[in-house]
Amino acid sequence: MTTSTPTRGQVERTLAQRIQALYREQLGHQPGKVICQLSDRNVVVVMEDSITQAEQLLAQTGHQALAEQVRLDLYDAIQPRLKELIEETLDVTVIELLSDATLETGRTGIIAILTDSPAVRTPTPTSTKVRRRSPSDRSATQKSA
């Protein structure tokens, strides 16, 4: 049995699920939503609700600088595994990872710079779908008849 190359959407979903699992396993906190987008030799990751309870508590009790330092230290700790996970999933080397988090919104953004574009398949349209004609298509057909 041969396995086909996954589509861009399949790769993006797989990567998002794996990143979410990594954060859950390593930090004990699962981001609410993880969105990945492949773009040539880049991957953009946006995580919603990515700030841990400890960071939130520090920020809410007036220790903003400490909360930001904890966020940086956590990212530094998880970064090698995140890079490895992206490389395994995309089968491409990551040159650099750029990241920033905003404690106020709970969002984290990550950009992975890749050596090459990941191999993805462009899905072909299926012929079993029936295309519905819009009213303007119908009127054009009636006028030409």
N, CA, C and O atoms as CSV, one atom per row, in Angstrom:
chain,resi,resn,atom,element,x,y,z
A,1,MET,N,N,0.845,-1.180,0.000
A,1,MET,CA,C,0.000,0.000,0.000
A,1,MET,C,C,0.891,1.244,0.000
A,1,MET,O,O,1.822,1.352,0.798
A,2,THR,N,N,0.599,2.160,-0.885
A,2,THR,CA,C,1.384,3.388,-0.961
A,2,THR,C,C,0.656,4.500,-0.222
A,2,THR,O,O,-0.573,4.571,-0.219
A,3,THR,N,N,1.437,5.354,0.397
A,3,THR,CA,C,0.830,6.499,1.076
A,3,THR,C,C,1.044,7.722,0.204
A,3,THR,O,O,2.134,7.945,-0.325
A,4,SER,N,N,-0.002,8.504,0.062
A,4,SER,CA,C,0.110,9.693,-0.772
A,4,SER,C,C,0.601,10.866,0.069
A,4,SER,O,O,0.485,10.867,1.294
A,5,THR,N,N,1.138,11.838,-0.604
A,5,THR,CA,C,1.584,13.066,0.049
A,5,THR,C,C,0.354,13.777,0.606
A,5,THR,O,O,-0.645,13.915,-0.099
A,6,PRO,N,N,0.408,14.231,1.861
A,6,PRO,CA,C,-0.759,14.906,2.436
A,6,PRO,C,C,-0.982,16.283,1.803
A,6,PRO,O,O,-0.059,16.883,1.251
A,7,THR,N,N,-2.205,16.764,1.894
A,7,THR,CA,C,-2.523,18.098,1.399
A,7,THR,C,C,-2.002,19.144,2.388
A,7,THR,O,O,-1.655,18.818,3.524
A,8,ARG,N,N,-1.953,20.375,1.953
A,8,ARG,CA,C,-1.528,21.486,2.817
A,8,ARG,C,C,-2.391,21.531,4.074
A,8,ARG,O,O,-1.870,21.668,5.182
A,9,GLY,N,N,-3.697,21.418,3.909
A,9,GLY,CA,C,-4.624,21.459,5.042
A,9,GLY,C,C,-4.376,20.326,6.027
A,9,GLY,O,O,-4.429,20.530,7.239
A,10,GLN,N,N,-4.105,19.131,5.509
A,10,GLN,CA,C,-3.819,17.994,6.383
A,10,GLN,C,C,-2.544,18.221,7.186
A,10,GLN,O,O,-2.497,17.924,8.380
A,11,VAL,N,N,-1.518,18.744,6.538
A,11,VAL,CA,C,-0.253,19.021,7.220
A,11,VAL,C,C,-0.451,20.096,8.281
A,11,VAL,O,O,0.055,19.966,9.396
A,12,GLU,N,N,-1.181,21.152,7.947
A,12,GLU,CA,C,-1.430,22.233,8.900
A,12,GLU,C,C,-2.199,21.722,10.123
A,12,GLU,O,O,-1.873,22.089,11.252
A,13,ARG,N,N,-3.213,20.882,9.911
A,13,ARG,CA,C,-3.987,20.322,11.022
A,13,ARG,C,C,-3.138,19.405,11.896
A,13,ARG,O,O,-3.200,19.473,13.124
A,14,THR,N,N,-2.346,18.548,11.255
A,14,THR,CA,C,-1.477,17.640,12.005
A,14,THR,C,C,-0.483,18.419,12.856
A,14,THR,O,O,-0.284,18.100,14.028
A,15,LEU,N,N,0.135,19.428,12.279
A,15,LEU,CA,C,1.097,20.240,13.011
A,15,LEU,C,C,0.421,20.963,14.176
A,15,LEU,O,O,0.975,21.008,15.275
A,16,ALA,N,N,-0.753,21.522,13.957
A,16,ALA,CA,C,-1.488,22.218,15.019
A,16,ALA,C,C,-1.807,21.263,16.173
A,16,ALA,O,O,-1.638,21.615,17.341
A,17,GLN,N,N,-2.264,20.065,15.842
A,17,GLN,CA,C,-2.592,19.076,16.872
A,17,GLN,C,C,-1.353,18.655,17.651
A,17,GLN,O,O,-1.409,18.494,18.870
A,18,ARG,N,N,-0.247,18.479,16.961
A,18,ARG,CA,C,0.989,18.061,17.631
A,18,ARG,C,C,1.545,19.171,18.525
A,18,ARG,O,O,2.067,18.888,19.604
A,19,ILE,N,N,1.440,20.425,18.093
A,19,ILE,CA,C,1.904,21.546,18.921
A,19,ILE,C,C,1.029,21.661,20.164
A,19,ILE,O,O,1.533,21.869,21.268
A,20,GLN,N,N,-0.267,21.528,19.984
A,20,GLN,CA,C,-1.186,21.591,21.122
A,20,GLN,C,C,-0.854,20.478,22.127
A,20,GLN,O,O,-0.841,20.720,23.334
A,21,ALA,N,N,-0.590,19.280,21.642
A,21,ALA,CA,C,-0.238,18.160,22.518
A,21,ALA,C,C,1.102,18.405,23.226
A,21,ALA,O,O,1.253,18.075,24.402
A,22,LEU,N,N,2.063,18.979,22.514
A,22,LEU,CA,C,3.366,19.285,23.110
A,22,LEU,C,C,3.218,20.246,24.288
A,22,LEU,O,O,3.803,20.027,25.349
A,23,TYR,N,N,2.448,21.291,24.104
A,23,TYR,CA,C,2.238,22.260,25.189
A,23,TYR,C,C,1.516,21.607,26.365
A,23,TYR,O,O,1.832,21.884,27.523
A,24,ARG,N,N,0.552,20.746,26.071
A,24,ARG,CA,C,-0.178,20.051,27.141
A,24,ARG,C,C,0.758,19.139,27.923
A,24,ARG,O,O,0.744,19.129,29.154
A,25,GLU,N,N,1.576,18.368,27.198
A,25,GLU,CA,C,2.479,17.408,27.844
A,25,GLU,C,C,3.630,18.089,28.590
A,25,GLU,O,O,3.976,17.685,29.700
A,26,GLN,N,N,4.216,19.111,27.987
A,26,GLN,CA,C,5.404,19.735,28.567
A,26,GLN,C,C,5.090,20.821,29.597
A,26,GLN,O,O,5.828,20.985,30.568
A,27,LEU,N,N,3.997,21.564,29.388
A,27,LEU,CA,C,3.691,22.682,30.274
A,27,LEU,C,C,2.460,22.450,31.144
A,27,LEU,O,O,2.150,23.256,32.022
A,28,GLY,N,N,1.760,21.342,30.895
A,28,GLY,CA,C,0.545,21.090,31.655
A,28,GLY,C,C,-0.561,22.072,31.320
A,28,GLY,O,O,-1.484,22.260,32.113
A,29,HIS,N,N,-0.479,22.696,30.162
A,29,HIS,CA,C,-1.467,23.682,29.737
A,29,HIS,C,C,-1.715,23.506,28.242
A,29,HIS,O,O,-0.787,23.586,27.437
A,30,GLN,N,N,-2.958,23.268,27.883
A,30,GLN,CA,C,-3.290,23.110,26.470
A,30,GLN,C,C,-3.861,24.402,25.926
A,30,GLN,O,O,-4.892,24.875,26.402
A,31,PRO,N,N,-3.198,24.983,24.926
A,31,PRO,CA,C,-3.766,26.194,24.304
A,31,PRO,C,C,-5.167,25.909,23.778
A,31,PRO,O,O,-5.455,24.803,23.323
A,32,GLY,N,N,-6.031,26.912,23.843
A,32,GLY,CA,C,-7.413,26.747,23.410
A,32,GLY,C,C,-7.537,26.469,21.923
A,32,GLY,O,O,-8.359,25.654,21.504
A,33,LYS,N,N,-6.734,27.135,21.140
A,33,LYS,CA,C,-6.822,26.979,19.686
A,33,LYS,C,C,-5.435,27.191,19.107
A,33,LYS,O,O,-4.728,28.123,19.492
A,34,VAL,N,N,-5.048,26.328,18.187
A,34,VAL,CA,C,-3.762,26.457,17.504
A,34,VAL,C,C,-4.042,26.460,16.010
A,34,VAL,O,O,-4.681,25.549,15.483
A,35,ILE,N,N,-3.558,27.495,15.334
A,35,ILE,CA,C,-3.744,27.617,13.887
A,35,ILE,C,C,-2.364,27.647,13.248
A,35,ILE,O,O,-1.504,28.431,13.651
A,36,CYS,N,N,-2.153,26.797,12.256
A,36,CYS,CA,C,-0.886,26.767,11.510
A,36,CYS,C,C,-1.173,27.079,10.054
A,36,CYS,O,O,-2.167,26.622,9.489
A,37,GLN,N,N,-0.284,27.868,9.452
A,37,GLN,CA,C,-0.392,28.173,8.027
A,37,GLN,C,C,0.966,28.030,7.374
A,37,GLN,O,O,1.936,28.677,7.770
A,38,LEU,N,N,1.021,27.172,6.365
A,38,LEU,CA,C,2.240,27.007,5.576
A,38,LEU,C,C,2.255,28.065,4.483
A,38,LEU,O,O,1.237,28.356,3.855
A,39,SER,N,N,3.426,28.627,4.277
A,39,SER,CA,C,3.577,29.633,3.240
A,39,SER,C,C,4.990,29.512,2.687
A,39,SER,O,O,5.936,30.024,3.285
A,40,ASP,N,N,5.137,28.850,1.568
A,40,ASP,CA,C,6.429,28.654,0.930
A,40,ASP,C,C,7.422,28.060,1.922
A,40,ASP,O,O,7.313,26.882,2.260
A,41,ARG,N,N,8.383,28.840,2.395
A,41,ARG,CA,C,9.398,28.329,3.311
A,41,ARG,C,C,9.191,28.853,4.730
A,41,ARG,O,O,10.152,29.012,5.482
A,42,ASN,N,N,7.950,29.118,5.090
A,42,ASN,CA,C,7.619,29.591,6.431
A,42,ASN,C,C,6.418,28.832,6.968
A,42,ASN,O,O,5.575,28.352,6.211
A,43,VAL,N,N,6.358,28.734,8.288
A,43,VAL,CA,C,5.163,28.249,8.962
A,43,VAL,C,C,4.807,29.296,10.003
A,43,VAL,O,O,5.648,29.692,10.810
A,44,VAL,N,N,3.569,29.738,9.982
A,44,VAL,CA,C,3.086,30.689,10.972
A,44,VAL,C,C,2.138,29.932,11.899
A,44,VAL,O,O,1.219,29.247,11.448
A,45,VAL,N,N,2.379,30.069,13.200
A,45,VAL,CA,C,1.555,29.417,14.210
A,45,VAL,C,C,0.977,30.499,15.110
A,45,VAL,O,O,1.709,31.344,15.625
A,46,VAL,N,N,-0.333,30.471,15.298
A,46,VAL,CA,C,-0.995,31.378,16.240
A,46,VAL,C,C,-1.713,30.512,17.257
A,46,VAL,O,O,-2.522,29.653,16.904
A,47,MET,N,N,-1.403,30.752,18.543
A,47,MET,CA,C,-2.040,30.004,19.622
A,47,MET,C,C,-2.880,30.949,20.468
A,47,MET,O,O,-2.400,31.988,20.921
A,48,GLU,N,N,-4.130,30.582,20.673
A,48,GLU,CA,C,-5.031,31.328,21.554
A,48,GLU,C,C,-4.970,30.684,22.937
A,48,GLU,O,O,-4.729,29.482,23.053
A,49,ASP,N,N,-5.183,31.467,23.968
A,49,ASP,CA,C,-5.171,30.966,25.352
A,49,ASP,C,C,-3.916,30.153,25.637
A,49,ASP,O,O,-3.990,29.042,26.162
A,50,SER,N,N,-2.770,30.712,25.289
A,50,SER,CA,C,-1.508,29.984,25.423
A,50,SER,C,C,-0.764,30.271,26.720
A,50,SER,O,O,0.267,29.656,26.992
A,51,ILE,N,N,-1.273,31.192,27.518
A,51,ILE,CA,C,-0.592,31.604,28.747
A,51,ILE,C,C,-1.014,30.669,29.890
A,51,ILE,O,O,-2.203,30.426,30.094
A,52,THR,N,N,-0.035,30.155,30.626
A,52,THR,CA,C,-0.322,29.229,31.724
A,52,THR,C,C,-0.975,29.957,32.894
A,52,THR,O,O,-0.929,31.184,32.980
A,53,GLN,N,N,-1.584,29.184,33.796
A,53,GLN,CA,C,-2.227,29.777,34.965
A,53,GLN,C,C,-1.209,30.501,35.843
A,53,GLN,O,O,-1.519,31.556,36.397
A,54,ALA,N,N,-0.010,29.959,35.978
A,54,ALA,CA,C,1.022,30.605,36.797
A,54,ALA,C,C,1.387,31.974,36.222
A,54,ALA,O,O,1.537,32.942,36.968
A,55,GLU,N,N,1.530,32.056,34.900
A,55,GLU,CA,C,1.843,33.344,34.267
A,55,GLU,C,C,0.699,34.336,34.462
A,55,GLU,O,O,0.925,35.512,34.746
A,56,GLN,N,N,-0.527,33.850,34.308
A,56,GLN,CA,C,-1.690,34.714,34.499
A,56,GLN,C,C,-1.751,35.244,35.926
A,56,GLN,O,O,-2.029,36.423,36.146
A,57,LEU,N,N,-1.492,34.375,36.887
A,57,LEU,CA,C,-1.518,34.784,38.290
A,57,LEU,C,C,-0.454,35.847,38.572
A,57,LEU,O,O,-0.726,36.839,39.247
A,58,LEU,N,N,0.736,35.638,38.060
A,58,LEU,CA,C,1.801,36.627,38.250
A,58,LEU,C,C,1.404,37.981,37.650
A,58,LEU,O,O,1.580,39.018,38.289
A,59,ALA,N,N,0.875,37.970,36.443
A,59,ALA,CA,C,0.485,39.211,35.767
A,59,ALA,C,C,-0.646,39.913,36.515
A,59,ALA,O,O,-0.639,41.137,36.645
A,60,GLN,N,N,-1.620,39.137,37.008
A,60,GLN,CA,C,-2.780,39.725,37.686
A,60,GLN,C,C,-2.436,40.286,39.061
A,60,GLN,O,O,-3.165,41.131,39.582
A,61,THR,N,N,-1.339,39.829,39.653
A,61,THR,CA,C,-0.973,40.293,40.998
A,61,THR,C,C,0.164,41.310,40.964
A,61,THR,O,O,0.868,41.507,41.954
A,62,GLY,N,N,0.330,41.948,39.815
A,62,GLY,CA,C,1.288,43.041,39.729
A,62,GLY,C,C,2.717,42.636,39.437
A,62,GLY,O,O,3.631,43.450,39.567
A,63,HIS,N,N,2.920,41.408,39.048
A,63,HIS,CA,C,4.272,40.926,38.748
A,63,HIS,C,C,4.428,40.701,37.239
A,63,HIS,O,O,4.843,39.629,36.798
A,64,GLN,N,N,4.090,41.724,36.466
A,64,GLN,CA,C,4.110,41.648,35.005
A,64,GLN,C,C,5.497,41.258,34.473
A,64,GLN,O,O,5.613,40.390,33.608
A,65,ALA,N,N,6.536,41.900,34.992
A,65,ALA,CA,C,7.900,41.630,34.508
A,65,ALA,C,C,8.284,40.175,34.786
A,65,ALA,O,O,8.898,39.519,33.944
A,66,LEU,N,N,7.922,39.680,35.962
A,66,LEU,CA,C,8.231,38.283,36.290
A,66,LEU,C,C,7.441,37.327,35.404
A,66,LEU,O,O,7.971,36.308,34.961
A,67,ALA,N,N,6.176,37.652,35.143
A,67,ALA,CA,C,5.347,36.824,34.256
A,67,ALA,C,C,5.960,36.766,32.859
A,67,ALA,O,O,5.990,35.705,32.237
A,68,GLU,N,N,6.444,37.896,32.370
A,68,GLU,CA,C,7.072,37.928,31.049
A,68,GLU,C,C,8.374,37.128,31.041
A,68,GLU,O,O,8.677,36.448,30.061
A,69,GLN,N,N,9.137,37.204,32.120
A,69,GLN,CA,C,10.371,36.424,32.213
A,69,GLN,C,C,10.073,34.924,32.255
A,69,GLN,O,O,10.772,34.131,31.624
A,70,VAL,N,N,9.043,34.542,32.994
A,70,VAL,CA,C,8.633,33.132,33.042
A,70,VAL,C,C,8.238,32.666,31.648
A,70,VAL,O,O,8.604,31.568,31.229
A,71,ARG,N,N,7.488,33.503,30.926
A,71,ARG,CA,C,7.077,33.161,29.557
A,71,ARG,C,C,8.303,32.926,28.674
A,71,ARG,O,O,8.349,31.955,27.919
A,72,LEU,N,N,9.293,33.815,28.768
A,72,LEU,CA,C,10.523,33.667,27.978
A,72,LEU,C,C,11.273,32.390,28.360
A,72,LEU,O,O,11.760,31.665,27.492
A,73,ASP,N,N,11.363,32.124,29.651
A,73,ASP,CA,C,12.070,30.929,30.112
A,73,ASP,C,C,11.359,29.645,29.670
A,73,ASP,O,O,12.010,28.669,29.297
A,74,LEU,N,N,10.032,29.649,29.713
A,74,LEU,CA,C,9.272,28.484,29.260
A,74,LEU,C,C,9.484,28.261,27.761
A,74,LEU,O,O,9.672,27.127,27.318
A,75,TYR,N,N,9.453,29.341,26.988
A,75,TYR,CA,C,9.681,29.213,25.545
A,75,TYR,C,C,11.087,28.675,25.275
A,75,TYR,O,O,11.263,27.792,24.435
A,76,ASP,N,N,12.089,29.206,25.988
A,76,ASP,CA,C,13.466,28.724,25.811
A,76,ASP,C,C,13.561,27.229,26.126
A,76,ASP,O,O,14.305,26.497,25.472
A,77,ALA,N,N,12.808,26.784,27.128
A,77,ALA,CA,C,12.840,25.376,27.516
A,77,ALA,C,C,12.148,24.473,26.489
A,77,ALA,O,O,12.600,23.355,26.242
A,78,ILE,N,N,11.061,24.952,25.896
A,78,ILE,CA,C,10.277,24.124,24.975
A,78,ILE,C,C,10.739,24.265,23.524
A,78,ILE,O,O,10.404,23.424,22.691
A,79,GLN,N,N,11.499,25.309,23.210
A,79,GLN,CA,C,11.895,25.622,21.841
A,79,GLN,C,C,12.610,24.472,21.129
A,79,GLN,O,O,12.267,24.197,19.979
A,80,PRO,N,N,13.590,23.777,21.740
A,80,PRO,CA,C,14.241,22.685,21.009
A,80,PRO,C,C,13.267,21.568,20.614
A,80,PRO,O,O,13.367,21.022,19.515
A,81,ARG,N,N,12.332,21.230,21.499
A,81,ARG,CA,C,11.352,20.183,21.180
A,81,ARG,C,C,10.362,20.661,20.124
A,81,ARG,O,O,9.938,19.882,19.270
A,82,LEU,N,N,9.994,21.942,20.179
A,82,LEU,CA,C,9.089,22.511,19.183
A,82,LEU,C,C,9.737,22.486,17.802
A,82,LEU,O,O,9.091,22.131,16.816
A,83,LYS,N,N,10.992,22.856,17.734
A,83,LYS,CA,C,11.734,22.832,16.467
A,83,LYS,C,C,11.790,21.404,15.917
A,83,LYS,O,O,11.565,21.179,14.728
A,84,GLU,N,N,12.088,20.454,16.785
A,84,GLU,CA,C,12.154,19.046,16.381
A,84,GLU,C,C,10.796,18.553,15.883
A,84,GLU,O,O,10.723,17.831,14.888
A,85,LEU,N,N,9.731,18.937,16.566
A,85,LEU,CA,C,8.383,18.526,16.181
A,85,LEU,C,C,8.017,19.070,14.800
A,85,LEU,O,O,7.447,18.352,13.980
A,86,ILE,N,N,8.343,20.335,14.544
A,86,ILE,CA,C,8.055,20.936,13.233
A,86,ILE,C,C,8.856,20.226,12.142
A,86,ILE,O,O,8.325,19.930,11.072
A,87,GLU,N,N,10.124,19.955,12.411
A,87,GLU,CA,C,10.967,19.272,11.422
A,87,GLU,C,C,10.456,17.865,11.139
A,87,GLU,O,O,10.438,17.434,9.986
A,88,GLU,N,N,10.042,17.143,12.178
A,88,GLU,CA,C,9.502,15.788,11.987
A,88,GLU,C,C,8.216,15.811,11.177
A,88,GLU,O,O,8.024,14.988,10.281
A,89,THR,N,N,7.341,16.747,11.490
A,89,THR,CA,C,6.034,16.810,10.834
A,89,THR,C,C,6.151,17.230,9.374
A,89,THR,O,O,5.464,16.683,8.512
A,90,LEU,N,N,7.025,18.205,9.095
A,90,LEU,CA,C,7.138,18.745,7.734
A,90,LEU,C,C,8.230,18.083,6.910
A,90,LEU,O,O,8.273,18.245,5.690
A,91,ASP,N,N,9.115,17.334,7.569
A,91,ASP,CA,C,10.259,16.702,6.908
A,91,ASP,C,C,11.132,17.751,6.202
A,91,ASP,O,O,11.608,17.543,5.086
A,92,VAL,N,N,11.326,18.888,6.896
A,92,VAL,CA,C,12.139,19.999,6.415
A,92,VAL,C,C,12.878,20.569,7.616
A,92,VAL,O,O,12.349,20.567,8.727
A,93,THR,N,N,14.098,21.059,7.402
A,93,THR,CA,C,14.883,21.642,8.485
A,93,THR,C,C,14.393,23.048,8.819
A,93,THR,O,O,14.122,23.853,7.928
A,94,VAL,N,N,14.282,23.329,10.121
A,94,VAL,CA,C,13.926,24.664,10.591
A,94,VAL,C,C,15.222,25.450,10.798
A,94,VAL,O,O,16.083,25.038,11.575
A,95,ILE,N,N,15.355,26.574,10.106
A,95,ILE,CA,C,16.536,27.429,10.229
A,95,ILE,C,C,16.449,28.254,11.503
A,95,ILE,O,O,17.428,28.395,12.236
A,96,GLU,N,N,15.251,28.804,11.759
A,96,GLU,CA,C,15.086,29.695,12.899
A,96,GLU,C,C,13.639,29.693,13.359
A,96,GLU,O,O,12.718,29.572,12.552
A,97,LEU,N,N,13.448,29.828,14.660
A,97,LEU,CA,C,12.119,29.993,15.241
A,97,LEU,C,C,12.036,31.377,15.876
A,97,LEU,O,O,12.893,31.756,16.674
A,98,LEU,N,N,11.010,32.117,15.517
A,98,LEU,CA,C,10.761,33.432,16.097
A,98,LEU,C,C,9.450,33.338,16.871
A,98,LEU,O,O,8.488,32.743,16.387
A,99,SER,N,N,9.404,33.916,18.062
A,99,SER,CA,C,8.202,33.788,18.879
A,99,SER,C,C,7.963,35.041,19.704
A,99,SER,O,O,8.898,35.738,20.097
A,100,ASP,N,N,6.686,35.309,19.957
A,100,ASP,CA,C,6.310,36.377,20.872
A,100,ASP,C,C,4.957,36.018,21.465
A,100,ASP,O,O,4.109,35.419,20.803
A,101,ALA,N,N,4.771,36.395,22.720
A,101,ALA,CA,C,3.504,36.153,23.407
A,101,ALA,C,C,3.038,37.451,24.045
A,101,ALA,O,O,3.844,38.285,24.458
A,102,THR,N,N,1.733,37.603,24.116
A,102,THR,CA,C,1.147,38.766,24.762
A,102,THR,C,C,0.326,38.283,25.947
A,102,THR,O,O,-0.685,37.599,25.782
A,103,LEU,N,N,0.769,38.643,27.131
A,103,LEU,CA,C,0.077,38.206,28.341
A,103,LEU,C,C,-1.348,38.745,28.409
A,103,LEU,O,O,-2.248,38.059,28.895
A,104,GLU,N,N,-1.561,39.972,27.924
A,104,GLU,CA,C,-2.879,40.600,28.001
A,104,GLU,C,C,-3.929,39.850,27.185
A,104,GLU,O,O,-5.070,39.702,27.624
A,105,THR,N,N,-3.550,39.381,26.011
A,105,THR,CA,C,-4.516,38.690,25.144
A,105,THR,C,C,-4.424,37.173,25.250
A,105,THR,O,O,-5.350,36.465,24.855
A,106,GLY,N,N,-3.318,36.676,25.781
A,106,GLY,CA,C,-3.135,35.232,25.889
A,106,GLY,C,C,-2.727,34.572,24.586
A,106,GLY,O,O,-2.790,33.348,24.469
A,107,ARG,N,N,-2.311,35.359,23.606
A,107,ARG,CA,C,-1.917,34.812,22.306
A,107,ARG,C,C,-0.408,34.673,22.212
A,107,ARG,O,O,0.351,35.471,22.762
A,108,THR,N,N,0.002,33.636,21.498
A,108,THR,CA,C,1.407,33.436,21.158
A,108,THR,C,C,1.502,33.280,19.651
A,108,THR,O,O,0.700,32.575,19.039
A,109,GLY,N,N,2.478,33.935,19.063
A,109,GLY,CA,C,2.743,33.796,17.635
A,109,GLY,C,C,4.131,33.223,17.435
A,109,GLY,O,O,5.090,33.645,18.081
A,110,ILE,N,N,4.229,32.260,16.536
A,110,ILE,CA,C,5.513,31.630,16.228
A,110,ILE,C,C,5.669,31.611,14.715
A,110,ILE,O,O,4.734,31.272,13.989
A,111,ILE,N,N,6.852,31.975,14.249
A,111,ILE,CA,C,7.182,31.852,12.830
A,111,ILE,C,C,8.381,30.928,12.726
A,111,ILE,O,O,9.418,31.171,13.344
A,112,ALA,N,N,8.237,29.871,11.947
A,112,ALA,CA,C,9.347,28.953,11.683
A,112,ALA,C,C,9.851,29.227,10.269
A,112,ALA,O,O,9.092,29.168,9.302
A,113,ILE,N,N,11.143,29.527,10.167
A,113,ILE,CA,C,11.773,29.738,8.865
A,113,ILE,C,C,12.379,28.405,8.451
A,113,ILE,O,O,13.165,27.818,9.195
A,114,LEU,N,N,12.014,27.926,7.263
A,114,LEU,CA,C,12.398,26.594,6.791
A,114,LEU,C,C,13.449,26.668,5.690
A,114,LEU,O,O,13.559,27.676,4.993
A,115,THR,N,N,14.230,25.580,5.538
A,115,THR,CA,C,15.216,25.520,4.462
A,115,THR,C,C,14.548,25.354,3.101
A,115,THR,O,O,15.032,25.876,2.096
A,116,ASP,N,N,13.440,24.629,3.074
A,116,ASP,CA,C,12.730,24.337,1.828
A,116,ASP,C,C,11.238,24.373,2.080
A,116,ASP,O,O,10.785,24.384,3.224
A,117,SER,N,N,10.487,24.390,1.002
A,117,SER,CA,C,9.035,24.265,1.117
A,117,SER,C,C,8.690,22.814,1.424
A,117,SER,O,O,9.248,21.910,0.803
A,118,PRO,N,N,7.785,22.569,2.366
A,118,PRO,CA,C,7.386,21.192,2.645
A,118,PRO,C,C,6.637,20.592,1.462
A,118,PRO,O,O,5.964,21.304,0.717
A,119,ALA,N,N,6.757,19.292,1.296
A,119,ALA,CA,C,6.052,18.601,0.221
A,119,ALA,C,C,4.586,18.454,0.611
A,119,ALA,O,O,4.254,17.791,1.594
A,120,VAL,N,N,3.728,19.075,-0.163
A,120,VAL,CA,C,2.284,18.946,0.051
A,120,VAL,C,C,1.609,18.712,-1.293
A,120,VAL,O,O,2.096,19.128,-2.344
A,121,ARG,N,N,0.482,18.040,-1.221
A,121,ARG,CA,C,-0.276,17.721,-2.420
A,121,ARG,C,C,-1.396,18.730,-2.579
A,121,ARG,O,O,-2.054,19.108,-1.610
A,122,THR,N,N,-1.599,19.154,-3.793
A,122,THR,CA,C,-2.738,20.015,-4.101
A,122,THR,C,C,-3.908,19.101,-4.415
A,122,THR,O,O,-3.838,18.306,-5.352
A,123,PRO,N,N,-4.992,19.203,-3.637
A,123,PRO,CA,C,-6.114,18.299,-3.893
A,123,PRO,C,C,-6.740,18.580,-5.252
A,123,PRO,O,O,-6.855,19.729,-5.679
A,124,THR,N,N,-7.133,17.521,-5.910
A,124,THR,CA,C,-7.800,17.676,-7.203
A,124,THR,C,C,-9.295,17.732,-6.968
A,124,THR,O,O,-9.817,17.019,-6.111
A,125,PRO,N,N,-9.989,18.571,-7.719
A,125,PRO,CA,C,-11.444,18.637,-7.553
A,125,PRO,C,C,-12.078,17.300,-7.924
A,125,PRO,O,O,-11.675,16.662,-8.896
A,126,THR,N,N,-13.048,16.891,-7.162
A,126,THR,CA,C,-13.704,15.624,-7.452
A,126,THR,C,C,-14.812,15.847,-8.462
A,126,THR,O,O,-15.513,16.859,-8.425
A,127,SER,N,N,-14.960,14.899,-9.355
A,127,SER,CA,C,-15.959,15.038,-10.402
A,127,SER,C,C,-17.345,14.654,-9.905
A,127,SER,O,O,-18.327,14.840,-10.623
A,128,THR,N,N,-17.447,14.116,-8.682
A,128,THR,CA,C,-18.750,13.702,-8.171
A,128,THR,C,C,-19.548,14.868,-7.612
A,128,THR,O,O,-20.740,14.729,-7.336
A,129,LYS,N,N,-18.911,16.002,-7.444
A,129,LYS,CA,C,-19.639,17.166,-6.941
A,129,LYS,C,C,-20.499,17.750,-8.051
A,129,LYS,O,O,-20.074,17.859,-9.201
A,130,VAL,N,N,-21.704,18.117,-7.684
A,130,VAL,CA,C,-22.610,18.744,-8.632
A,130,VAL,C,C,-22.537,20.235,-8.402
A,130,VAL,O,O,-22.746,20.720,-7.290
A,131,ARG,N,N,-22.242,20.946,-9.452
A,131,ARG,CA,C,-22.161,22.403,-9.350
A,131,ARG,C,C,-23.545,22.977,-9.552
A,131,ARG,O,O,-24.195,22.741,-10.571
A,132,ARG,N,N,-23.975,23.720,-8.583
A,132,ARG,CA,C,-25.278,24.361,-8.715
A,132,ARG,C,C,-25.124,25.620,-9.541
A,132,ARG,O,O,-24.170,26.382,-9.381
A,133,ARG,N,N,-26.063,25.816,-10.407
A,133,ARG,CA,C,-26.028,27.019,-11.222
A,133,ARG,C,C,-26.697,28.146,-10.468
A,133,ARG,O,O,-27.748,27.979,-9.850
A,134,SER,N,N,-26.063,29.287,-10.538
A,134,SER,CA,C,-26.637,30.472,-9.899
A,134,SER,C,C,-27.730,31.025,-10.804
A,134,SER,O,O,-27.784,30.679,-11.984
A,135,PRO,N,N,-28.605,31.881,-10.270
A,135,PRO,CA,C,-29.656,32.484,-11.112
A,135,PRO,C,C,-29.084,33.219,-12.323
A,135,PRO,O,O,-29.697,33.227,-13.391
A,136,SER,N,N,-27.903,33.840,-12.160
A,136,SER,CA,C,-27.333,34.562,-13.306
A,136,SER,C,C,-26.870,33.586,-14.386
A,136,SER,O,O,-26.952,33.898,-15.574
A,137,ASP,N,N,-26.377,32.386,-13.979
A,137,ASP,CA,C,-26.004,31.363,-14.964
A,137,ASP,C,C,-27.233,30.899,-15.728
A,137,ASP,O,O,-27.185,30.724,-16.946
A,138,ARG,N,N,-28.340,30.701,-15.008
A,138,ARG,CA,C,-29.562,30.214,-15.646
A,138,ARG,C,C,-30.104,31.234,-16.642
A,138,ARG,O,O,-30.544,30.876,-17.734
A,139,SER,N,N,-30.068,32.499,-16.256
A,139,SER,CA,C,-30.600,33.524,-17.170
A,139,SER,C,C,-29.717,33.662,-18.405
A,139,SER,O,O,-30.225,33.914,-19.497
A,140,ALA,N,N,-28.401,33.500,-18.249
A,140,ALA,CA,C,-27.498,33.577,-19.399
A,140,ALA,C,C,-27.760,32.416,-20.353
A,140,ALA,O,O,-27.715,32.583,-21.572
A,141,THR,N,N,-28.036,31.224,-19.786
A,141,THR,CA,C,-28.320,30.049,-20.599
A,141,THR,C,C,-29.631,30.244,-21.349
A,141,THR,O,O,-29.731,29.891,-22.524
A,142,GLN,N,N,-30.642,30.806,-20.676
A,142,GLN,CA,C,-31.931,31.017,-21.313
A,142,GLN,C,C,-31.836,32.045,-22.437
A,142,GLN,O,O,-32.500,31.894,-23.463
A,143,LYS,N,N,-31.025,33.083,-22.263
A,143,LYS,CA,C,-30.881,34.122,-23.289
A,143,LYS,C,C,-30.187,33.593,-24.521
A,143,LYS,O,O,-30.499,34.003,-25.639
A,144,SER,N,N,-29.218,32.657,-24.321
A,144,SER,CA,C,-28.472,32.142,-25.473
A,144,SER,C,C,-29.252,31.085,-26.214
A,144,SER,O,O,-28.884,30.727,-27.333
A,145,ALA,N,N,-30.323,30.570,-25.625
A,145,ALA,CA,C,-31.094,29.500,-26.263
A,145,ALA,C,C,-32.068,30.021,-27.266
A,145,ALA,O,O,-32.791,29.241,-27.887
